[in-house]
Amino acid sequence: MTEPCDLSATEARRLIGGKRLAPTELLESCIARIEAVDHAVNAMVSRDFDRARIAAKRADDAVARGAVLGPLHGLPMGIKDLEETEGLLTTFGSPIFRDYIPTTDEGIVADSKRAGAIVVGKTNTPEFGAGANTRNAVFGATGNPFDPTKSCAGSSGGSAVALATGMVPLCTGSDTGGSLRNPAAFCGIVGFRPTPGLVSSEKRGIGWTPLPVLGPMGRTVGDVALMLGSIASNDPRDPLATTIHGRTVRTPGDFYPPARVDLSRLRAAFTPDFGFAPTESIVRQAFAEKTAVFRAAFARAEDTTPDCSGTDEAFEVLRAVIFLAAHLEKTRTRPDDVGPNVRANVEEGLRYTAADAARAMATQTAIYRRWQAFFEQHDVIITPTITISPRSWRELYPAEIDGQQTRTYFHWLALAYAVTVVGHPAISLPVGLDAHGMPFGLQIVGPRGGDSLVLSVAAELEAMLAGDSRTARPVPAIARLQAAPAIRTMPGFIGFD
C-alpha cells in the first residue's frame, strides 16, 4: 500500500479536500520518511516538526469545519536553504550565516503558507547556490537518492532529494544556471524554471537581471503546476514582475490543471547540445533513445537548434556581475569563510571591465532575438536537461567531459544556462534511467512567456511515457536507503571542497 508521503501533491490535496486524508496523517508520514532515510542522503538539514504539527492540526480543524481551503492546504513543504523562513534557521550554506534565524518569511514562503502549505524544514544547498554540487561547510554533502555516493546536482539539490524520497510532496527552488532543472534531472523529479518575474523575488540584489528566478519542484507536472499557481505573483518589490495597474494579471487557474494540448499540432526542435554544450556521450545516447519513443507524436520533429553563439561568454560575465554585487564584501572581510566557487566568481568579476559587461549584455540581446526568430518556426525545443550522468559528489565540479576540458566550474550546466540567458521558461521531466542506471531528465523549452504551454506539453509527454519502463519516472529504493550507512561517515562529507 502506498504511504501517504508517497502520494503526489495533487492526489494528497484531493484526498484532504474530500476528508479522506488528514493533514496531520500526511505530515506524520512525511516526518517518518525523513527520519527513516535522511541519514543516507542529508537533504532536510533544518527541521521544524513542532511548528509543522501545530499547523497541521489547524489544517485538520479547517477541514472539519468546512472552511474554504487553499490550493496547497495541508501539504508539507520543504524550503530551499537560500530562502528566508521566519523562526527557522536559514544558513545559505555559509558559515557566515550558521546561526541566522530570520524574523520574517521571504515572499515565496509567505505565499506558500497563505495557500495552505506547511513548512517542514529547510533543504540543503551549496554555499549561496554557487555550483551544482550540493555540499557546503555547514551541513555537508547531499547524496543522490539512487546512489548516495553520487551528486544530486544543485543548487536545489536538497529539495530534489527530499521529493524523490517522499520526505515532502512539494519544495521551493531557485535557478540561475539550471538549479531548478539540474537536480530534478539527477534525482528523477520535476523542476520548472518560470519566465523571470512570474514568481516574484524581492531578494535579488540586482533586481533588473532576469538570470536568477524562483520556482516550484514536485514529483509530477501537475504538482509543479499546482504550486506555481500559488506562488506566481505581482509583488511590486520585484521590478520584473509583470503587472497591469488595476488588474489581476495571473490566477492559479492559468497554470493548474495544465491545459490539454494536441502534440500532433506542434512543431518540436530536438538538440542534444544547443550546438555548443559539452554533452557526454552517455547523455547523447539516452537522449536519442528516449526521444525516439515519442518524436512521432509531434506534427514535425526536426533536429535543429537556435543559434546560441556567444552564450558561454555572455553568461560568464553576467553571472560574475551578480556575484560581485552579492558577495564582494564577504570575500574581502571574511575570506576564510567563503568557498572556492564564490571566490572564483568574484575574482573573475573583478577582472571584467564596463566594456566587457556592455558586450555581454549586447550579446545576450542578440541571442534573444535569434531565439525569437527560431520560435517563429518551432513551438518547443527538447534537449537533455544536463550534460553528464551523475558523478561522485566528492568531485567539486566536472573538470572534463568526454576528454574535453570545461571552461568554468559551471560549464557543465550549459544546456540549462542556454535557456537562462534568453529568459524562456523550461521544465525538466524525468524520463527513465540512463545506461549507468541513474535518472535521466528531458528539458522542454517553450516560447517567450510560454509557461502554460511548457506545462501542457510536459503533462502530455508525462502521461504518454508513464506506462513504459524505459521512460517512466524512476523511484529510488527506500528500503535500501533505510539500510544505508550515514552519509556523514563518508570521507570528504563536510567542507567547501
N, C-alpha and C positions, 0 to 999 in steps of 0.2 A: 504493500500500500504506500502511496506517495505521502511523504511527510509534508505538513503544511508549509515548511520553509522551502520546499522544492516547487511549490506552485508558482506559476507566472504571476506577475503583479496584477495583470488584468483578471485572471481567474480568481486570485485571492480577494480582490476588491469586489468581484461579482458575488462571491460567497459571503463576504462580510455584509454587503448590502441586502442579501437575501436571508440574513440571520442564520446562516449555516456554518459560519466560521467566526469565532470571536477574535477581535484584535489581540486580546490577552493570550489566546491559544496560539495565534500565529507568532507573536513576539516570543513566547517561551520556546517554541520550536526553533526559531532563529537563534536564540541565545544558546540553546542546547547544541546546535550545529557549530556555532562559534567555539564553544568550549570543547567540542569533540575534535575539531580539525585545525584550529588556528595555530596550534603549536607547530604544525608541519609546514605552514606557509607564511605566517606572520602578516596577515592582511589587515585585521582590525586592531589597530595599535593603541587607541584610546577608547575606553568603553564607558557608556552612560546608562547602564542597565537599570539603576534605581529610578532615575527620572523617566526612562522609557516605560517602565512598568506602571508608573503613575499615569503617564499619558495614555497608555493602552487601556487602563481601567476607565479613564474618562471617555475614551473612544467606545468602549463597551456600553457605557451608560447612554451615550448619544444614540447608539443603535437601538437600545431597548426603549427609549422614549420616543422614537420615531422622528428624531431631528433630521434636518437637511444635512446630508453628508457630503463632504468634499470629495473630489475625484481621487485623492490619494488616502482617503480616510482609513486609518488603522494599519497602513502599510509601513513596516520597518524600513529604515533607510540608512545607508552609510554615507558619510560626508567626507570627501577628499580632504586631507590634512593641509591643503592650501586655502581652504575656505573657512572663515571665522565662524565659530559657534559659541553662542552665549553660555558661559559657565562650564565650558568643556575645553580641555587642553587643545591648543592649536599651535603646532610647532613649525610648520612649513618644512619639516625635515631638517631643521637647522639647530645646532646647539645654541645659537643666539636666542632662540625662542623656546628653549627647552621647558620653561616654566610659564609660558604665556597663556593666560586664560582670558579670552575676550569678554567684554560686558554686553555686547550686542551681537546679533546674528547678521552675517552677510546677507545681501538681498536674496540670493538663490536659496539660502537656507530658510529665511523667513517666508518666502513664497511657498516652499515645500511644506513647511509647518502649517501655513494657512490653508493649504489644500488637504490637510489631514495626515501628512506623513509623520512618523515617529522616529526621531533620531536615535539610533542605537549606539553609534560610535564613529570614530574617525578612521579613515583608511590610509594606508601608507603611501608615501610619495618620495621620489628623490628630492634632494635639497632644492627648495624653491622651484621644483618642477624641472630642473635642469638635467636633461638627458632622459633617455627612455629605458633606463635600467633602474628599477625601483629598489633603491638601497640608500641608506643615509647613516650619519654618525649619531643619530638619536635613537632610532628604533631598529636599525639594521636592515637586512635584506628581506624582500618578499619573494617567495618561491612560486614557480608556475604550478598550478593545481594538477597538471598532468605529469609533472616531474619536478619536485621542489628543488632539485639542484640546478634547474634552468631558469632563465629570466622570464618574468611575466610581462616584460616591456614596461612602458610607462609614458607619461608620468602618472597617469591614473591607474597604476598597477594594482594597488591595494583594493581599489573599487572593483576592478575586473575580477580579481581572485575571489573577493567576497561574494560576488554574484555567481561566479562559476561553481562555487562550493555550496551555495544555498544559505549563506550566512544572512543575507537580506535579499529582497526582491528588486530593490532599486538602489542606485547610487548616483551621486553627483560626480562630475569630472570636469576637466578643462583641457584645452587643446591649443597649442601653438604649432608644434611640428608634428602633430598627429597623436597627441596624448589622450584623446578620447578613443581614437581608432586603433592605434598600435597595440595597446594591451587587450583590447577587445579581440583582435585577431589572434594574439598569442594564447588567449585563455578560453576561446570558444563562446564569447558572448557578443552583444550588440552595443556598439558605441556610435553616437551620432554627433557630428560637428555641424552645428547650425550656421546659417548665414550670420555674419557679425552684426550684433545689435539685436538679434531676435531674442536671445536670452541676455537680458541687461546685466552689465557688470559695473558696479560703482568703484571697483578697486584697481582697475588698470591705471598704472602710473602715467602712461601716455594714452589719454582717452580716445584719441582720434585714430590710433592704429587698429587695423582690422585683423591683425595676426592672432592675438590671444582671444579665445572665446570660452564661455562656459556651456555645458551641455549635459544631456541625460545619458545614462547607461542602464541596460537591463538585459534580461536573458532572451527576450523576443522583440521583434519590431513593434508589436503592439504595446509592450511595456514602455519602450522608449517614447512612443507617440503619446501615450497616456501621461507620462511625466512631462514631456515637452509642453503639452497644453497647460500645465500648471506653473511652469517656470518662465515661459515666454512673457515678456512684459515691456512696458514703455517707460521704464524708470528714467526720469529726466537727468539723473546723475551720470548716465551713460550717454555721451554725445552721439553715439552711433545708433542708439535705439530709435527705430522708425516710429514716427508719430505724425498724426494729423490733428491739429488742435481742435479739441471739442468732440473728437470721435474715438470710439474704441476700435483700434486697428486690428487687434487679434483676439480671438476667443479660443477656448480649449477645443471647440468643435472643428477648428481649422486643421487640426492635426490628428485627433482621435475620434473615432477609429479611422485608420488610413483609408482614403477613398479607393475603391476598386479602379484598376486601370487595365486596359487591354494591351498586353505586351505586343500583340501582333500588329499594333498600330504605331509602335515606337521604333526609332532608329537608334541602334546602340553601337558605340565605338568600343573596341576591345584593344587594350595595350598592356603588355607586361611591364613596361618601364617608362612610359611617357617620353620615350626617345632619349632619356638621359640618366635614369635612376640605375644604380649598380645592383641589379636584381640577380640573386643567387639562382643557380641552375635548378635546384630542387623546387624553388618557388615558381619558376617559369614552367616546369613540368606540371606541377599541381594546378597552376592556372589554366594551362591548356586542357588538362583532363577534366577539371571541374566545369569550365565554361562549355566544353563540348556537349555536356549533358543538356544545356538549355539554350544554346545560341539560336537554335531554330525557332524558338518561341517569339523572337522579335521579327518585326517586318523587314529589318535589314540589320545584319550583324557584320560590321566592317572592321578589319584590323587596321587601325589608324590612330593617330594621336594629334592633339593640338600642338602647335609649335611652342615648346617650353624653353627655347634658347634663353640663357641668362638667368634661369630660375635659381640655380645654386648661388651665384654671385649676389643676386638681389636679396635672397633670403638671409644669407650670411650677414650682410650689412644691416638689414632691417632688424634682424633678431638681436644683433650686438647693440644696436641703439637702445632697444628695450632693456637689455641687461645693464647698460650704462646708467639709465635713468633709475633703475630699481636697486642696483647693487654696488655702485661705485663706492659709496661711502662706507659700506660694510667691509669691502676688500681693503680699504685704506686704514680703517680704525681697528678692525678685528681680523686680520688676515689669517690667523691660525684657526679661526672658526668658520672659514669659508672653504668649500671644497674645490676640487680641480676643475670641474665643469663650469662653475660660476666664474672662477678666476680666469679661465681661458676666454670666456666670452667678454669679460670686462677688459682684459688686456687687448683682445682683438679690437674691441670698440674704440679703445684709446688710439689705436694705430690709424683709424679711418679719419678722413677729413670731411669737411662740409661738402666738398665736391664728390666724394665717394657716396655720401648719403643722398645727394641730389641725383647722382647717376643711378643708384639703386631704386629710388622712387620712380624715376623716369622709365627704367627697365620694367619695373612691376606694372606700370600703367600700360606699357606696350604689350606685355604678355597678356594682361587682362583683355585688351582689345582684340588680340588674336584669338583668345578663347571665345569671345562673343561671336566672332565670325565663324568659328568652328561649330558653335551650338546652333547656328542657323541651319546647319545640315545634319545635326545629331541631337537626340533628346537626352541621352545619358552616356556617360563613359564608365566602363567597367575595367578595373585593374586589380592586381593583388593589393592588399592593404599595406603590406610591409615587405621589405626586400629580402629578408632572410628567415630561415626556420629558427626557432628559439635555441639560444646557446646558453652556456653557463652564466649565472649571474655574477660569478667572480670576474668575468671579463667586463671591465668598466664600459666599453663600447667596442663594436667590431672594427678593428684596425684594417681588415681586408675582407673582401667579398669575392670569392672565386679567384683569388690571386690578385685582385685589383685593390690597391691601397685606397682607403677612404679619405676624403678631403678634410673632414672635421669629425668631432665626436658625435655629430648628429647627421652625417651624410647618409647613413643607412636608413634614414627616415624620409628620403627624397620622394618616394611615392605619395607620402602624406603631405609633405610641405609644398609639393607642386600645386596642390589644391588650396592650401593655406594662402599662398601668395596672391591668388586671384579672388579669394573670398567666396568661393562657391560652396554650397552645402554638400556633405558627403557622409556616408554611413559605412561602417564595417559590419558585414554579415558573416556569421560563422558558417562555413561550408566544409564539413568533414575534417579529415586529417591529411597531413602530407605524408611523404614516404618515410619520414622519421617517426611517424605516429604522433605528431604534435598538431594542435589545431591550426587550421588554415582559414584566413579571412579574405573575403572579396570586398573591395571598395567600390561603392556605387556613387558616382558623382553626378549631380544634377545641374541644371542651368542656373544662372543668376536668380536668386530668390526662389529657387525651386525646391524648398524644403519639403513641402507636401508631396511633390512628385517623387522625390527620393524615397520618402517613407512608403509611398504606394508601390513603387517598383520593388523595393526591398521586401515588402509584405507579400507580394505576388510570388517572388522567387522563393522566399522562405517557405510558403505553403507548397509550392511545386517540388521543392527539393527535400522536404522533411521526411518523405517516405522512402528515400533512397539512402542506404547505409554509406554510400560514397560521399554524400553531400549533406546529410542531416547534421544538426548541431551536435557536436560531441559533448559528452558529460564525463567529468572526472570520476575516478573510483573513490567514493567517500570512505569505504571500509579500509582501503589501502592507506589513505591519508590519516585515518584514525590510528592506524598501527605504525605509522611512520615515525622516525625519530624527530626530535625537536630541531627545527632549522637553526636555532641559535647555537647548537652544538657544532655546526659545520665551520671549518676554518674560513676566516675572512668575513664572518657574518656581519660584524659591526664596523662601520667606518665609511669614509667617503670613497676610498679606492683600495 
